[in-house]
Amino acid sequence: MWGSYPPPCEAAANVGSLILARCRPGAAARPGSGAQRAAAVPGGSGCSRCTAAMSAVAKASGALKSVDYEVFGRVQGVCFRMYTEKEAAKLGVVGWVKNTSQGTVTGQVQGPEDKVNAMKSWLTKVGSPSSRIDRTNFSNEKEISKLDFSGFSTRY
């Protein structure tokens, strides 16, 4: 894909399948290695090359969408953020999640429209095994031209 080996980073090496990982310049990820298959790693900022590559792949698979969310119910102290990160990585969406001082969980999701819709459904109906979702509010839903994030992370 990049014409040189190793690829510039894990995220760029994985964009074809929309598996998003933290950019690790100089990482010697071998094809098929656990490092190359890594899911979104919290705190990854990503390089501009990776972000552009992921945006291009996401665009090719349909319109890019961004949405903010807030989840109400028993969603703190039940590993909700960890499970949200895992689900985002599985679906191939980017963004962030964090606890609020009001006892809710808030965040933003970006990616291809069908993947964002699947994440919205998960945030509304599934959550973590010990959570209880009373309601989920979505706002600022819009089509975007490029992704603002290179992975999915927990904010504090």
Secondary structure, 3 states (H helix, E strand, C coil): CCCCCCCCCHHHHHHHHCCCCCCCCCCCCCCCCCCCCCCCCCCCCCCHHHHHHHHHHHHHCCCEEEEEEEEEEECCCCCHHHHHHHHHHHHCCEEEEEECCCCCEEEEEEEEHHHHHHHHHHHHHCCCCCCEEEEEEEEEEEEECCCCCCCEEECC
